[in-house]
Amino acid sequence: MKKSICIAGVIGALGAYCAAAQAQSSVTLYGIVDEGLTFNNNSRGAHQYSLVSGEIQASRWGLKGVEDLGSGMKALFVLESGMDLSSGKLGQGGLLFGRQLYVGLGTRYGTVTLGRQYDSVVDYVGLFEVGDQWGGFYTAHPGDLDNINNSNRVNNAIKYTSNNYGGFTFGGVYSLGGVAGNVTQNQIWSLGGSYYNGPLGLGVGYLNIRNPNTSFYGTSALANTTGSAPLASLNNIASPVFSGFANARTQEVYAAGAAYTYGAATFGGTYSNTRFDDLNGGGSGPNPFGNRGTAMFNNVEANFKYQITPAFLVGVAYDYTKGSSVSGRDGATYHQAQAGADYFLSKRTDVYFVGIYQKASGTDSTGSSAVAAINGVTPSNDNHQLVLRVGMRHKF
């Protein structure tokens, strides 16, 4: 249950009644706690059972506030912290407010916010991916290479979000690289839009990341909690699906999603094209495998869910990822199938099951035979992997 906290004014308004102040300003405390048992049948060749926090939705707590400034204007803020229920650690590499942290101003022309935020691919395409519905981060595209499942956030971000115009919304993000004498180094920008009309939903997004190893993947790295800038000499990308492309000068993501609801059934899907450009001259990270030119991935996901009762839903999905040839080597191919069920014990508490199977072939980014690498777990030592998850989620 969300809780509103009454905010009194500063010194000049100390005599105001709380009820009057609440009509003008509010702060809401909210959160999600998600914990469950995960089974990995091939954790580098061994079976693994573990308690894992935040699978179907990342565990978190946050505060969000709004103040009515009059004339159609409002001030707003969000502070959101990720957490690991299994260990008590902070999420996002140990950052205190690693999920979101921003302040902004809303007007009749839209909203501008400043801080650590989500990119436009996440905002406008993410909801069409199964990982943002009933599947959780295990069902993300291999390594979440297109970031549709929001594995990484954007620091130093200026975001514009339009108002809703007949079901159509749009927006964009620009992140300053902060490098003296080089405006484009470490910069990130994205654009996107969505349209909803009755049972139909559509979304598109574009993401451009300069020096991604440091500007994007380095911003949540545990080594960065000291406050120092991420180092280009280190590889901050964990997944073998694309860790060999850390030296890319630029990463680009083109993405689109759609969904249609017919009665209790929803049919949906996403498409993304992810490019790692200028591998031979990027200078963004190590390149021990001698990759050159451009690496490209095409990803297609088809998903389906059915609301058996208002409290019980089931879903299935299939995901296909095809990597291009790099430096004369054939790329990798990943087939991923997943199924799940979610039962709500109340409006705020549910129990769920998710199963994911992945099979890999070809040559991955490290120049080795591709291994199955389901997102968020230890990769396998061969080309197949099965992950099963039973969990419980509570929202407050």
C-alpha positions as CSV (number, residue, x, y, z in Angstrom):
1,M,0.0,0.0,0.0
2,K,1.4,3.4,-1.0
3,K,1.7,5.8,1.9
4,S,1.5,9.6,1.5
5,I,3.5,11.7,4.0
6,C,2.2,15.1,4.7
7,I,4.8,17.8,4.0
8,A,4.7,21.0,6.0
9,G,6.1,24.2,4.6
10,V,9.4,25.8,5.6
11,I,9.7,28.5,8.3
12,G,7.1,30.9,6.8
13,A,4.4,28.1,6.6
14,L,5.0,26.3,9.9
15,G,1.6,27.4,11.1
16,A,-0.3,25.9,8.2
17,Y,-2.5,22.9,8.7
18,C,-1.3,19.6,7.4
19,A,-4.5,19.0,5.5
20,A,-4.1,22.2,3.6
21,A,-0.5,21.4,2.8
22,Q,-1.3,18.0,1.6
23,A,-3.5,19.4,-1.2
24,Q,-0.4,21.2,-2.5
25,S,2.4,18.7,-1.8
26,S,2.8,15.0,-1.2
27,V,5.6,12.4,-0.8
28,T,4.9,8.7,-1.4
29,L,6.8,5.8,0.0
30,Y,6.7,2.7,-2.2
31,G,8.6,-0.5,-2.8
32,I,8.7,-4.1,-4.0
33,V,10.3,-7.1,-2.2
34,D,10.8,-10.2,-4.4
35,E,12.6,-13.3,-3.3
36,G,12.7,-16.9,-4.5
37,L,14.5,-20.1,-5.3
38,T,16.4,-20.4,-8.6
39,F,17.7,-23.6,-10.1
40,N,20.4,-23.4,-12.8
41,N,21.0,-26.8,-14.4
42,N,24.3,-25.7,-16.0
43,S,26.3,-23.2,-14.0
44,R,29.6,-23.8,-15.8
45,G,28.8,-27.5,-15.8
46,A,27.3,-27.9,-12.4
47,H,23.8,-27.7,-10.9
48,Q,23.2,-24.7,-8.8
49,Y,20.4,-23.8,-6.3
50,S,20.3,-20.3,-4.9
51,L,18.0,-17.8,-3.2
52,V,17.9,-14.8,-5.6
53,S,16.3,-11.4,-4.9
54,G,14.2,-9.5,-7.4
55,E,13.6,-11.7,-10.4
56,I,10.1,-10.9,-11.7
57,Q,10.6,-7.4,-10.5
58,A,13.7,-6.0,-8.9
59,S,13.5,-5.4,-5.1
60,R,13.5,-1.8,-4.3
61,W,12.2,1.0,-2.1
62,G,11.7,4.6,-3.1
63,L,10.3,8.0,-2.4
64,K,8.5,10.2,-5.0
65,G,7.1,13.6,-4.5
66,V,5.2,16.3,-6.2
67,E,4.4,20.0,-5.4
68,D,1.7,21.9,-7.2
69,L,3.2,25.3,-8.3
70,G,0.1,26.6,-9.9
71,S,-0.6,27.7,-13.5
72,G,-0.3,24.1,-14.7
73,M,3.2,23.6,-13.3
74,K,4.5,21.2,-10.7
75,A,7.8,20.2,-9.2
76,L,8.6,16.5,-8.8
77,F,11.3,14.1,-7.7
78,V,12.1,10.4,-7.4
79,L,14.6,8.6,-5.3
80,E,14.7,4.8,-5.8
81,S,17.1,2.4,-4.3
82,G,17.7,-1.3,-5.4
83,M,18.4,-3.9,-2.8
84,D,19.2,-7.6,-2.5
85,L,17.0,-9.4,0.0
86,S,19.3,-12.5,0.1
87,S,22.3,-10.6,1.4
88,G,21.1,-7.1,2.4
89,K,23.4,-5.4,-0.1
90,L,22.4,-2.5,-2.2
91,G,21.6,-3.2,-5.8
92,Q,23.1,-1.7,-9.0
93,G,26.7,-2.4,-8.0
94,G,26.3,-0.9,-4.5
95,L,24.9,2.5,-5.5
96,L,22.7,4.1,-2.9
97,F,20.0,5.2,-5.4
98,G,21.1,3.1,-8.3
99,R,17.7,2.6,-9.9
100,Q,16.5,6.2,-10.3
101,L,17.3,9.6,-8.9
102,Y,16.0,12.8,-10.4
103,V,14.3,16.1,-10.0
104,G,12.1,17.9,-12.5
105,L,9.5,20.3,-13.6
106,G,6.2,19.4,-15.2
107,T,4.2,21.9,-17.4
108,R,1.3,21.8,-19.9
109,Y,4.0,21.2,-22.6
110,G,5.5,18.2,-21.0
111,T,8.0,17.3,-18.2
112,V,11.8,17.9,-18.0
113,T,13.8,15.8,-15.4
114,L,17.5,15.8,-14.5
115,G,19.5,13.0,-12.9
116,R,20.0,9.2,-13.2
117,Q,17.2,7.9,-15.4
118,Y,15.9,5.3,-17.9
119,D,16.5,5.6,-21.7
120,S,13.8,5.9,-24.3
121,V,14.1,2.3,-25.4
122,V,13.2,1.2,-21.9
123,D,10.4,3.8,-21.6
124,Y,8.6,3.1,-24.9
125,V,9.5,-0.5,-25.9
126,G,10.2,-2.2,-22.5
127,L,6.6,-2.9,-21.6
128,F,6.2,-5.0,-24.7
129,E,9.0,-7.4,-23.7
130,V,8.1,-10.5,-21.7
131,G,10.7,-9.6,-19.1
132,D,8.8,-6.5,-18.1
133,Q,5.5,-8.4,-17.8
134,W,5.4,-11.9,-16.2
135,G,9.0,-13.2,-17.0
136,G,11.4,-11.0,-15.1
137,F,15.1,-10.4,-15.9
138,Y,15.9,-14.1,-16.6
139,T,13.7,-13.9,-19.7
140,A,15.5,-10.8,-21.1
141,H,17.1,-11.1,-24.5
142,P,20.6,-12.7,-24.1
143,G,22.7,-10.6,-21.9
144,D,20.0,-7.9,-22.2
145,L,22.1,-6.7,-25.1
146,D,19.5,-4.2,-26.3
147,N,18.8,-2.9,-22.7
148,I,15.1,-3.3,-23.3
149,N,14.9,-5.0,-19.8
150,N,16.7,-2.0,-18.3
151,S,19.9,-3.6,-16.9
152,N,21.6,-0.2,-17.2
153,R,20.6,3.3,-16.5
154,V,21.8,6.7,-17.8
155,N,23.8,9.0,-15.6
156,N,23.9,12.8,-16.0
157,A,20.6,12.6,-18.0
158,I,18.3,15.4,-19.2
159,K,15.0,13.9,-20.1
160,Y,11.9,15.3,-21.8
161,T,8.6,13.5,-21.7
162,S,5.6,14.8,-23.5
163,N,2.0,14.9,-22.3
164,N,-0.5,12.4,-23.7
165,Y,-2.0,13.5,-27.0
166,G,-4.8,11.2,-27.9
167,G,-2.9,8.1,-26.8
168,F,0.4,9.3,-28.3
169,T,3.4,10.2,-26.1
170,F,7.0,10.8,-27.0
171,G,10.3,11.9,-25.4
172,G,14.1,11.9,-25.4
173,V,17.1,11.7,-23.2
174,Y,20.5,13.4,-23.5
175,S,23.4,12.5,-21.2
176,L,26.4,14.8,-21.0
177,G,29.7,12.9,-21.1
178,G,31.4,15.3,-18.8
179,V,34.8,15.0,-20.5
180,A,36.7,18.3,-20.8
181,G,37.5,19.2,-24.3
182,N,35.5,16.4,-25.9
183,V,31.7,16.9,-25.9
184,T,30.9,13.6,-27.6
185,Q,33.0,11.2,-25.4
186,N,30.8,9.2,-23.1
187,Q,27.6,11.0,-24.3
188,I,24.3,9.0,-24.5
189,W,21.1,10.0,-26.3
190,S,17.9,8.4,-27.1
191,L,14.5,9.1,-28.6
192,G,11.2,7.2,-28.5
193,G,7.4,7.3,-28.7
194,S,4.4,5.1,-28.1
195,Y,0.7,4.9,-29.1
196,Y,-2.1,3.2,-27.2
197,N,-5.6,3.0,-28.5
198,G,-8.0,0.5,-26.8
199,P,-6.5,-3.0,-27.2
200,L,-3.6,-1.9,-29.4
201,G,-0.2,-0.7,-28.2
202,L,2.8,0.3,-30.2
203,G,6.2,1.6,-29.2
204,V,9.5,2.6,-30.9
205,G,12.9,3.7,-29.5
206,Y,16.5,4.5,-30.5
207,L,19.5,4.5,-28.2
208,N,23.0,5.8,-29.1
209,I,25.8,5.2,-26.6
210,R,29.3,6.6,-27.1
211,N,32.1,4.7,-25.3
212,P,29.6,2.2,-23.9
213,N,32.1,0.2,-21.8
214,T,32.6,3.2,-19.5
215,S,29.6,5.5,-20.1
216,F,26.9,2.8,-19.8
217,Y,28.2,-0.5,-18.4
218,G,30.7,1.1,-16.1
219,T,28.2,3.2,-14.2
220,S,26.9,0.3,-12.2
221,A,30.1,-1.6,-11.8
222,L,31.1,-2.5,-8.2
223,A,34.5,-1.0,-8.8
224,N,32.9,2.4,-9.4
225,T,31.5,2.7,-5.9
226,T,34.6,4.6,-4.8
227,G,33.4,7.5,-6.9
228,S,36.2,7.3,-9.5
229,A,35.4,7.2,-13.2
230,P,35.2,3.8,-14.8
231,L,38.4,2.8,-16.5
232,A,38.6,1.9,-20.2
233,S,41.3,-0.6,-19.3
234,L,38.7,-2.8,-17.6
235,N,35.9,-4.8,-19.3
236,N,32.7,-3.8,-17.5
237,I,30.5,-6.1,-19.7
238,A,29.8,-9.4,-18.0
239,S,27.8,-11.5,-20.6
240,P,29.9,-13.5,-23.2
241,V,27.2,-12.7,-25.7
242,F,28.8,-9.2,-26.3
243,S,31.6,-8.8,-23.7
244,G,34.2,-9.2,-26.5
245,F,32.9,-5.9,-28.0
246,A,33.9,-3.7,-25.0
247,N,36.2,-1.7,-27.3
248,A,33.3,-0.4,-29.5
249,R,33.3,3.3,-29.9
250,T,29.5,3.4,-30.2
251,Q,26.6,1.1,-29.4
252,E,23.3,1.7,-31.2
253,V,19.9,0.1,-30.5
254,Y,16.9,0.4,-32.8
255,A,13.8,-1.2,-31.2
256,A,10.1,-1.6,-31.7
257,G,7.3,-3.3,-29.8
258,A,3.6,-4.1,-30.2
259,A,0.8,-5.8,-28.3
260,Y,-2.9,-6.5,-29.0
261,T,-5.4,-7.7,-26.3
262,Y,-8.4,-9.7,-27.3
263,G,-10.5,-10.6,-24.3
264,A,-8.3,-12.4,-21.8
265,A,-5.5,-13.0,-24.3
266,T,-2.7,-10.6,-25.1
267,F,-0.4,-11.2,-28.2
268,G,2.9,-9.2,-28.3
269,G,6.4,-8.9,-29.6
270,T,9.5,-6.9,-30.0
271,Y,12.2,-6.4,-32.6
272,S,15.7,-4.9,-32.0
273,N,18.8,-4.3,-34.0
274,T,21.9,-3.7,-31.8
275,R,25.2,-2.6,-33.3
276,F,28.7,-2.3,-31.8
277,D,30.5,0.1,-34.1
278,D,34.2,0.8,-34.7
279,L,35.6,-2.2,-32.8
280,N,39.2,-1.7,-34.1
281,G,39.5,2.0,-33.1
282,G,37.0,2.5,-30.3
283,G,39.4,2.9,-27.4
284,S,36.6,2.3,-24.9
285,G,37.8,-0.9,-23.4
286,P,40.1,-3.9,-23.9
287,N,40.1,-5.9,-27.2
288,P,42.0,-9.1,-26.4
289,F,40.2,-11.0,-29.1
290,G,41.2,-8.7,-32.0
291,N,37.6,-7.9,-33.0
292,R,37.4,-5.4,-35.9
293,G,34.7,-3.5,-37.8
294,T,31.1,-3.7,-36.6
295,A,29.2,-6.4,-34.7
296,M,25.4,-6.6,-35.2
297,F,22.6,-8.5,-33.5
298,N,19.0,-8.9,-34.7
299,N,16.5,-10.0,-32.1
300,V,12.9,-11.0,-32.4
301,E,10.6,-11.9,-29.5
302,A,7.1,-13.2,-29.7
303,N,5.1,-13.5,-26.5
304,F,1.6,-14.5,-25.3
305,K,-0.2,-14.3,-22.0
306,Y,-3.7,-15.4,-20.9
307,Q,-5.6,-14.1,-17.9
308,I,-7.3,-17.3,-16.8
309,T,-9.0,-15.4,-13.9
310,P,-8.4,-11.9,-12.5
311,A,-5.9,-13.4,-10.1
312,F,-4.2,-16.0,-12.3
313,L,-2.3,-15.5,-15.5
314,V,0.0,-17.8,-17.6
315,G,2.4,-16.9,-20.4
316,V,4.8,-18.3,-23.0
317,A,7.4,-16.6,-25.2
318,Y,10.1,-17.4,-27.8
319,D,13.1,-15.3,-28.5
320,Y,15.6,-15.5,-31.4
321,T,18.9,-13.7,-31.5
322,K,21.3,-13.7,-34.5
323,G,24.7,-12.2,-34.4
324,S,26.6,-11.1,-37.5
325,S,30.1,-12.3,-38.6
326,V,32.9,-10.4,-37.0
327,S,36.6,-10.4,-38.1
328,G,35.9,-13.3,-40.5
329,R,34.2,-15.4,-37.8
330,D,30.6,-16.5,-37.9
331,G,28.4,-14.9,-35.3
332,A,26.4,-16.6,-32.6
333,T,22.8,-17.6,-32.6
334,Y,20.6,-18.0,-29.5
335,H,17.2,-19.7,-29.3
336,Q,15.3,-19.0,-26.0
337,A,11.9,-20.4,-24.9
338,Q,10.2,-19.5,-21.7
339,A,7.0,-20.1,-19.8
340,G,5.5,-18.8,-16.6
341,A,2.5,-18.5,-14.3
342,D,1.6,-15.8,-11.8
343,Y,-1.1,-16.1,-9.0
344,F,-2.1,-13.1,-6.9
345,L,-3.0,-13.9,-3.3
346,S,-4.1,-10.3,-2.9
347,K,-3.7,-7.0,-4.8
348,R,-0.2,-6.6,-3.3
349,T,1.1,-10.2,-3.0
350,D,1.7,-12.9,-5.6
351,V,3.5,-16.1,-6.1
352,Y,5.0,-17.1,-9.5
353,F,6.9,-19.6,-11.5
354,V,9.2,-19.0,-14.5
355,G,11.1,-21.5,-16.7
356,I,13.7,-20.6,-19.3
357,Y,15.6,-22.8,-21.8
358,Q,18.3,-21.4,-24.1
359,K,20.4,-23.0,-26.8
360,A,23.4,-21.4,-28.4
361,S,25.4,-22.1,-31.6
362,G,28.2,-20.4,-33.6
363,T,31.0,-18.2,-32.3
364,D,30.4,-15.7,-29.6
365,S,32.0,-12.3,-29.0
366,T,35.1,-13.8,-27.3
367,G,35.9,-15.9,-30.4
368,S,35.0,-19.1,-28.7
369,S,32.1,-21.6,-29.3
370,A,29.0,-19.9,-28.1
371,V,27.7,-21.0,-24.7
372,A,24.2,-20.6,-23.4
373,A,24.1,-17.5,-21.2
374,I,20.6,-16.8,-19.8
375,N,20.5,-13.3,-18.5
376,G,21.4,-12.8,-14.8
377,V,22.8,-16.3,-14.1
378,T,26.3,-17.9,-14.5
379,P,26.7,-19.0,-18.1
380,S,26.9,-22.7,-19.0
381,N,30.0,-24.5,-20.1
382,D,28.3,-25.8,-23.3
383,N,25.5,-24.7,-25.7
384,H,22.4,-25.3,-23.5
385,Q,21.0,-24.1,-20.2
386,L,17.8,-24.4,-18.2
387,V,16.8,-22.1,-15.4
388,L,13.7,-22.6,-13.1
389,R,12.4,-20.1,-10.6
390,V,9.7,-20.1,-7.9
391,G,9.3,-16.8,-6.1
392,M,7.1,-14.5,-4.1
393,R,6.6,-10.8,-4.6
394,H,5.0,-8.2,-2.3
395,K,4.4,-4.5,-3.2
396,F,3.9,-1.7,-0.7
